[in-house]
């Protein structure tokens, strides 16, 4: 069994939402207790609709949001102080969705890439310069681009800079939050190929957050399907795509069939998505589930199963 | 021409910019029949949205030069129409659905007001009942109370339905859908696609569906036109495009989609689309084409018809002409 890079136990995150202008505050429960882990060298795909909390989880994992409850472990030791978070960021880095918004327009590419090294306390100027040149080469950019500004690059090139910034500290894990959804189809594959190559060369693991189910299947070893802040199914990617057990996973995959001319559009989920401010006590998916039973409304199912596939559904318990 | 909704031949669109003139659409021809769904596929900057905007007369006057041998919308020549003439076409004969349902609606007007505005323009009168009927048609639950609400109270899918209701209000025969589901989740996307499919069938409307999502185009469209850097590179039936693609760009596009492919099977198209200021001589795709020949670099390929088992395909490529020989 290979070692776990990180592990989360019962991560919860709630945001305060002002419901009335004179001070009514409610809590939006965005994450309902996430237990996940990642082993070295693997790609963990996280899929789900917008608002399901997949990006929030990525940010909690990076230490960008403090969790409301729950624990993060890095190499088996609990992350608790700010110092720990700084240490964590040496091992876990992030690539953001929008390559136009995630690079500071007033910094050159060299400065952008150098910044993580400065934060990590690498004071040797020569070493920093070498690592910037190395990293530019690794992400497929010419080293002379170092003195240019982000606006001089195309979207795909900017995303390469974003990947370089994440890569430069030699992290074990990079959280990719929809890294290709803002790019054109032909450029998407270039970035995906780059991620694949870096994994083969350096053994870096990825958390690949996306709503593109086909791309997640292509890249990932394991996937976690999220619905309203809860993981409803997690496990080996081939197993889940071949034999999805949770009704939500089933309906997502049903909509995302292979490209086929005039293929019928898959069955549509009926029902309303529950409000995050007033979540039901039972199964979160019950209001849209085609196979709902009486029990689903009274109690919430939690993940159960083996190492290969776990599902949070009463049908399988 | 009774059933021909759109007949465009050799359309060129040129913008006057500070950096000189650029032509994002060059020599594009296509037709659309009644009841037909034509998909336009291409990357950003390929000219697909600009082509659609031209059909609505939405390109800025004075800064745009549009030329074409034929430019007929609903059987009438619209080339050089004034703003007044376009106003009689927009909404009544041609309606458009935009990509972003968050910005296409006016945030300070209620849904009812916005739909009535379209009805007033099209018919000169409107009523609350008509609005409710339209909202019901596009599958909005509780249309009576929804009509009184404002855009921010609706979800993304719901807003897109309202926009579709507005497009239907003028009883247009031609619907231009510019990436109508790109901003939506996969489950909402399926709902909107089913709705569009149903409406086209029921009302016998023609639709031009612009998207870069090939899966959706395959499901929805009857014919597909593939654009690259302002040129039409391939046009054929949906079956030919997806089962028997002829142009190297169409083939490369399909190879770059992880459609159930295993590890290492995904093939990237190297390089980037050309800059409109510095278009290559010869074929627009040749710098990225893996079957490029000498002639591709020097001379623009003509549009030719190729006979394949799934029907005819029109492609702009030297390969079949020169027989693949260098």
Interface residues (C-beta under 8 A of the other chain):
Chain A: X49 X50 X154 X156 X184 X185 X186 X187 X188 X189 X190 X192 X193 X196 X211 X212 X213 X214 X215 X217 X218 X219 X251 X252 X255 X256 X257 X258 X259 X260 X261 X262 X263 X264 X265 X266 X268 X269
Chain B: X43 X44 X185 X186 X187 X189 X190 X191 X193 X194 X197 X212 X214 X215 X218 X219 X220 X238 X239 X241 X242 X243 X252 X253 X254 X256 X257 X258 X259 X260 X261 X262 X263 X266 X267 X268 X269 X270 X272 X273 X288
